[in-house]
């Protein structure tokens, strides 16, 4: 079967492009779909211009091939991101994965934050933001800028000033410290950002900074490290969850999923949802691995791969998968082989870490990144922080520590992704899947190809079966979409 679409994405203002189509096959055995993912995990935003094609079995049953890549570094942890079809590691400098040579190589740029914006590149490095290599704003007179995010024609970031004092505290006057949240109107070609036009919110607590951002429709969301959730609607900021000093409430991931924004939460280890009003918990999304403690859990990473929802959970590096058709969660695997799970401690190696003079959860186990690329899902692991192993850490000796900082490649049939070229005008996409393989084509040029699929019993889809512009990736975010289907 082949589904062809002509889409006009409009000017690139940092929006998510969402779903292109979904269709159930005539025999009901599978769902075919395609779309662009809206995702931010801890430090990195997924490439908005990568399109995914999937054939998802409605039974919910899938198998995975798993292999490990060479280590990006000798640190006990790494974080991944993708840009223009290349996989990067960012914990010990920036390194890119050379698939033809099967090795990591040092990258020419040290900027860990990168975003394709139209025909140019927006980069973030610490408190600096550049577009096309040109700085967008000078450093502030006091304090520092942190954690940039560009969406809906606005550059968003935090501005924190500690005023020479330590510790979180309520804001009183700016001279005693502040955290401010900015949304600055800016588009490529504007030159430097004009801060006098910014929408600025002074946050309740000094020291607030985010782990993640997200967007839903015409709104941008961020959650601070003290649990403040703030929404920008294009005109101004509003607070939807108030921060509480001393209360753990963090969001490490935000993912567009159908008509809502999913948010990976600590300490529940479950997902929250935002559909335009309040932020609400979703109990049991995902479940908890039997035999581990129920507290201090963290849904650090989320992703859509193969049309299914995946969640990576600290502190036991659990990887869970949700089938939208079966309506059920499956435990995919734990990303470590050691130690045996227990509910007698909250974190792995908690007592041993304390005895070594470390914070008790230092050798807890993270799933730091989930990155779809080509036919596969790349999964990375880490300790609480990516540290160097020392010989006195005997409890993770005998190379056990080498499971921290690994990049795994998981592959399941029926998944293919590729970056779509920016044209600045309407472009034609073709999605082909069947017993001869899968392919993604843009304006007559093949972007990616996958192996044959077992389509036994499947008789394609009809025009009445297709939902255009809606699906698991959320509402289509471009200007126009015109699709048609061809079957053999």
C-alpha positions in Angstrom: 0.0 0.0 0.0 1.1 3.6 -0.6 -0.2 6.7 1.0 0.7 10.0 -0.6 0.4 13.4 0.9 1.1 17.0 -0.2 1.7 19.1 2.9 2.4 22.7 3.5 4.2 23.1 6.8 4.0 26.9 6.7 6.8 29.1 8.1 8.8 27.3 10.7 8.1 28.9 14.0 9.1 26.0 16.2 5.7 24.3 16.1 5.2 20.5 16.3 3.9 19.0 13.1 2.0 16.1 14.6 0.2 13.3 12.8 -0.2 12.9 9.1 -2.5 9.9 9.0 -3.6 6.7 10.7 -5.5 3.8 9.2 -6.6 0.4 10.4 -6.1 -2.4 7.9 -9.2 -4.1 6.5 -8.7 -7.3 8.4 -8.1 -5.3 11.7 -4.7 -6.8 12.3 -2.7 -3.7 12.2 -2.7 0.1 12.2 -0.6 2.0 9.6 0.3 5.6 10.5 2.9 8.4 10.1 3.7 11.7 11.8 6.2 14.0 13.4 7.0 13.6 17.1 6.8 16.4 19.7 9.1 15.4 22.5 11.5 16.8 25.1 13.5 14.5 27.4 15.5 16.1 30.3 18.1 18.0 28.3 17.2 17.5 24.6 14.4 18.0 22.2 13.7 15.5 19.5 14.2 16.6 16.0 10.8 18.0 14.9 11.5 17.3 11.2 11.9 13.6 11.6 8.8 11.7 10.3 8.0 8.2 11.5 6.1 5.5 9.5 4.8 2.6 11.5 2.8 -0.6 11.1 1.5 -1.4 14.5 -0.1 -4.8 15.4 -3.4 -4.3 17.1 -2.8 -7.4 19.3 -0.1 -5.5 21.1 2.4 -8.3 20.6 5.9 -7.3 19.5 9.4 -8.7 19.5 12.7 -6.8 19.8 16.2 -7.4 18.7 18.7 -5.7 21.1 22.3 -4.9 20.5 24.8 -2.5 22.2 26.9 0.2 20.5 30.5 1.0 21.5 30.6 3.3 24.5 30.6 7.1 23.7 32.9 7.6 26.7 34.2 6.1 29.9 31.7 8.0 32.0 29.0 6.1 33.8 26.2 7.7 31.8 25.3 9.5 28.6 22.4 11.5 27.1 21.5 11.3 23.4 19.9 13.6 20.9 19.3 13.4 17.1 19.6 16.0 14.4 19.2 15.6 10.6 19.5 11.8 10.9 22.6 11.7 13.0 22.8 10.4 16.6 24.8 12.4 19.2 26.0 11.8 22.7 26.4 14.8 25.0 27.8 13.9 28.4 31.5 14.1 27.8 31.6 16.7 25.1 29.5 16.2 22.0 30.2 13.1 19.9 28.4 11.9 16.8 27.7 8.3 15.8 29.3 7.2 12.5 27.2 4.2 11.5 29.3 3.3 8.5 32.4 3.0 10.7 30.5 1.8 13.8 32.3 4.3 16.0 31.8 7.6 17.9 33.7 10.7 16.8 34.3 14.1 18.3 32.0 16.7 17.0 33.1 20.1 15.6 30.6 22.0 17.8 30.4 21.8 21.6 26.8 23.0 21.7 24.7 20.3 23.3 21.4 21.9 22.3 20.6 22.0 18.6 17.4 22.5 16.6 16.7 22.6 12.9 14.7 25.8 12.4 13.7 26.3 8.7 16.8 26.3 6.7 19.1 27.3 9.6 20.3 25.9 12.9 19.5 27.2 16.3 22.0 26.2 19.0 22.1 26.4 22.8 25.2 26.1 24.9 24.9 27.0 28.6 23.5 30.6 28.7 24.1 31.3 25.0 21.7 31.0 22.1 22.8 31.4 18.5 21.1 31.1 15.1 23.3 30.5 12.1 26.3 31.0 14.3 25.2 34.5 15.3 24.4 35.3 19.0 20.8 36.1 19.8 21.2 37.9 23.1 24.1 39.2 25.3 24.7 37.8 28.8 22.5 39.4 31.5 24.0 42.1 33.8 23.5 39.7 36.8 22.6 36.0 37.1 22.5 33.7 34.1 20.1 32.5 31.4 19.2 28.8 31.4 17.4 26.1 29.4 16.3 27.6 26.1 13.3 26.4 24.1 12.0 27.8 20.9 8.3 27.3 20.0 5.4 29.2 18.4 7.6 32.1 17.3 9.0 32.7 20.8 12.4 32.0 22.4 11.7 30.8 26.0 14.2 30.6 28.8 14.8 31.0 32.6 16.8 33.9 34.1 18.1 33.0 37.6 20.0 35.4 40.0 21.0 33.9 43.4 22.3 37.2 44.8 25.2 35.5 46.5 22.9 33.3 48.7 22.4 29.6 48.7 19.1 27.6 48.9 15.7 27.9 47.4 13.5 30.6 49.0 10.5 32.7 48.2 11.0 35.7 46.1 10.8 39.0 47.8 12.6 41.7 45.8 14.9 41.2 42.8 18.0 42.5 44.6 17.6 39.5 47.0 17.5 37.0 44.1 15.0 35.9 41.5 14.0 33.4 38.8 12.2 34.8 35.8 10.6 33.1 32.9 10.9 34.7 29.5 9.0 34.3 26.2 10.6 36.6 23.6 9.0 37.1 20.1 11.6 36.2 17.5 11.8 34.7 14.1 14.8 33.9 11.8 15.9 37.1 10.1 15.0 39.3 13.1 18.5 39.7 14.2 19.2 39.7 18.0 16.3 39.1 20.4 14.6 42.3 21.7 14.2 41.7 25.4 12.0 44.8 25.7 9.2 42.9 23.8 9.5 39.8 26.1 6.6 38.4 28.2 8.2 38.0 31.6 6.9 36.2 34.7 8.7 36.5 38.0 8.5 33.1 39.6 7.4 32.5 43.2 10.8 30.9 44.2 14.4 31.9 43.8 16.2 29.1 42.0 13.5 27.7 39.8 14.8 26.1 36.5 13.2 23.5 34.3 14.0 19.9 33.3 11.6 19.9 30.3 9.4 21.9 28.0 6.5 21.0 25.8 3.8 22.5 23.7 0.1 21.7 23.0 -1.6 23.6 20.2 -1.0 27.3 20.8 0.5 26.9 24.3 4.0 26.3 25.6 4.5 24.5 29.0 7.4 24.2 31.4 7.8 22.7 34.8 10.4 23.9 37.2 12.6 21.9 39.5 10.4 22.9 42.4 7.2 21.8 40.8 5.9 25.1 39.3 4.0 24.4 36.0 3.7 27.5 33.8 1.8 27.9 30.5 2.5 30.6 27.8 -0.5 31.2 25.4 1.2 33.7 23.1 0.1 36.7 25.2 1.4 36.0 28.6 2.4 33.4 31.2 0.1 31.8 33.8 0.8 29.3 36.6 -1.3 26.1 36.6 0.6 24.3 39.4 2.2 26.3 42.3 5.7 25.3 43.4 6.3 24.2 46.9 9.8 24.4 48.4 10.6 21.1 50.1 8.0 19.1 48.1 9.3 16.8 45.3 7.5 17.4 42.1 9.5 17.4 38.8 8.7 16.7 35.2 11.5 15.2 33.2 9.7 14.6 29.9 6.9 16.1 27.8 5.4 14.3 24.8 2.5 15.1 22.5 0.2 12.1 22.5 -3.1 12.2 20.6 -5.1 15.2 22.1 -2.9 15.8 25.1 0.5 16.4 26.5 2.0 13.6 28.6 4.5 14.6 31.3 7.0 12.2 33.0 6.7 12.8 36.7 8.9 12.3 39.8 8.3 10.9 42.5 5.4 8.9 41.3 7.2 7.4 38.3 3.9 7.8 36.4 2.7 10.1 33.7 0.7 13.3 34.1 -1.5 14.7 31.4 -2.4 18.2 30.3 -5.2 18.8 27.9 -5.6 22.6 28.1 -6.8 23.0 31.7 -5.3 21.4 34.7 -2.4 18.9 35.1 -3.7 15.6 36.2 -2.1 12.2 37.1 -2.8 9.1 35.1 -2.7 6.2 37.6 -0.8 3.1 36.5 0.8 4.8 33.5 3.2 2.9 33.4 2.9 0.1 36.0 5.6 -0.6 38.5 8.0 -3.6 38.2 7.0 -6.2 40.8 9.5 -6.4 43.7 10.7 -2.7 43.7 9.8 0.1 46.2 6.9 2.4 45.2 8.6 5.6 46.2 11.1 8.0 44.6 10.3 6.8 41.1 10.8 8.9 38.0 9.3 8.6 34.5 12.4 10.2 33.0 11.9 9.4 29.3 9.1 9.0 26.9 8.9 8.3 23.2 6.6 7.1 20.4 8.3 4.3 18.4 6.6 1.9 16.1 3.3 3.6 16.9 3.5 2.5 20.6 4.2 4.6 23.7 7.4 3.9 25.6 8.4 5.1 29.1 11.8 4.7 30.8 11.6 4.7 34.6 14.2 5.4 37.3 15.7 4.0 39.6 15.6 0.4 38.2 15.9 1.4 34.5 12.5 -0.1 33.6 11.4 0.2 30.0 7.6 -0.1 29.5 5.5 -0.1 26.3 1.8 0.8 25.9 -0.2 -0.5 22.9 -3.0 1.9 22.0 -5.0 -0.8 20.3 -4.7 -3.5 23.0 -5.1 -0.8 25.7 -2.4 -2.5 27.8 1.1 -2.0 29.1 3.9 -4.5 28.5 7.2 -4.7 30.4 9.8 -4.5 27.6 12.9 -5.1 29.7 15.1 -3.8 32.4 18.2 -2.0 30.9 20.6 -3.5 33.6 21.3 -7.1 34.6 22.3 -6.2 38.2 21.6 -6.1 41.1 18.6 -8.2 41.8 15.5 -6.0 42.3 14.4 -5.4 45.9 11.9 -3.3 47.8 14.2 -3.3 50.9 15.9 -0.2 49.5 14.5 2.4 47.2 17.5 2.5 44.8 20.1 0.0 43.6 23.3 -0.1 45.7 21.9 2.4 48.2 23.7 1.0 51.2 26.9 0.5 49.4 26.9 4.0 48.0 26.3 5.5 51.5 29.1 3.4 52.9 31.4 4.8 50.2 30.6 8.4 51.2 28.3 9.0 48.1 24.7 10.1 48.0 22.6 7.0 48.5 21.1 7.1 45.0 24.3 7.8 43.0 24.3 4.3 41.5 20.6 4.2 40.8 19.8 3.4 37.2 18.4 5.8 34.6 17.0 5.4 31.1 18.3 8.8 30.0 17.3 8.9 26.3 14.9 7.3 23.8 15.6 8.3 20.2 14.0 6.7 17.1 16.3 6.7 14.2 16.0 4.7 11.0 14.4 1.4 11.9 15.5 1.4 15.5 15.1 2.9 18.9 18.3 4.0 20.7 18.3 3.7 24.4 20.9 5.1 26.8 21.6 4.5 30.5 23.3 6.4 33.3 23.9 6.5 37.0 22.3 9.4 38.8 25.1 11.6 37.3 27.6 10.5 34.7 30.7 10.1 36.9 33.9 8.3 36.5 34.1 4.8 38.1 36.7 4.6 40.9 38.4 1.3 42.1 36.9 1.9 45.6 33.4 1.4 44.1 33.9 -2.3 44.4 30.1 -3.0 44.5 29.9 -2.0 40.8 33.4 -3.5 40.1 34.1 -6.5 37.8 32.9 -4.3 35.0 29.3 -4.1 36.4 29.7 -0.3 36.1 30.1 -0.6 32.3 26.3 -1.1 32.1 26.0 2.6 33.0 26.7 4.8 30.0 25.7 2.2 27.4 23.8 2.9 24.2 21.5 0.1 23.1 19.8 -0.3 19.7 16.3 -1.9 20.0 14.6 -2.8 16.7 11.1 -4.1 16.0 9.5 -4.8 12.6 7.2 -2.1 11.3 9.1 1.1 12.2 10.9 3.5 10.0 11.9 7.2 10.5 13.8 9.8 8.5 14.4 13.6 8.6 12.3 15.4 6.1 14.1 18.2 4.1 12.9 21.7 4.7 11.7 23.2 1.4 10.0 26.4 2.5 7.1 25.4 0.3 4.6 22.5 -0.1 6.3 19.1 -0.3 5.1 15.7 -1.3 5.6 12.7 1.0 5.0 9.0 0.1 4.8 6.2 2.6 5.0 2.7 1.3 4.7 -0.5 3.3 4.1 -4.2 2.4 5.8 -7.5 1.7 8.4 -5.7 -0.4 9.5 -3.5 2.4 8.9 0.0 3.8 9.9 3.3 2.4 9.6 7.0 2.9 9.9 9.3 -0.2 10.0 13.1 -0.4 9.5 14.8 -3.8 10.6 11.6 -5.6 13.7 11.1 -3.4 13.9 8.1 -1.1 14.7 9.2 2.4 14.7 5.8 4.1 13.9 2.1 3.4 13.1 -0.9 5.6 12.9 -4.6 5.3 9.9 -6.6 4.1 6.9 -7.0 6.5 4.9 -10.1 7.2 1.5 -8.9 5.9 -0.1 -12.3 5.9 -3.9 -11.8 5.9 -3.7 -8.1 5.6 -5.6 -6.7 2.6 -4.6 -3.0 2.8 -6.7 -0.1 3.7 -9.4 1.8 1.9 -10.0 5.6 1.8 -12.7 5.3 4.3 -10.3 3.7 6.8 -7.9 6.7 6.8 -7.9 9.5 9.4 -5.9 12.4 8.0 -4.1 14.8 10.2 -4.9 13.0 13.5 -3.3 10.2 15.4 -0.9 9.1 18.0 1.4 12.1 17.3 -1.3 14.6 18.0 -3.1 17.0 15.7 -1.4 18.0 12.5 0.5 21.3 13.0 1.1 22.5 9.5 -1.1 24.7 7.2 -2.5 22.2 4.8 -2.6 18.5 4.2 -4.0 16.7 1.2 -3.7 12.9 1.1 -4.7 9.9 -1.0 -4.2 6.2 -0.8 -3.2 3.6 -3.4 -3.4 -0.2 -2.9 -2.4 -3.2 -5.0 
